[in-house]
């Protein structure tokens, strides 16, 4: 799905899948704003990122939750380097 500016106003929930680039660290350990933290200021965000995981872990959890998504949801899927596949 292409994200068009007008569609941003329709989004109510964001679900994030991925590896350490998506993994929510402890807030007290982070001394700068995170990209997912900035999203949390505007949206209901569920971050299912997991450090050390690969795409298969994320795909599994995405498919397990797929029945809960609707047109007002945005799914962010982070895939790092090709060696993780």
Secondary structure, DSSP 8 states (H G I E B T S, - for coil): ----HHHHTT--EEEEE-STTT----GGG--S--HHHHHHTTSEEEE---TT--HHHHHHHHHHHGGG--TTEEEEE----GGG-
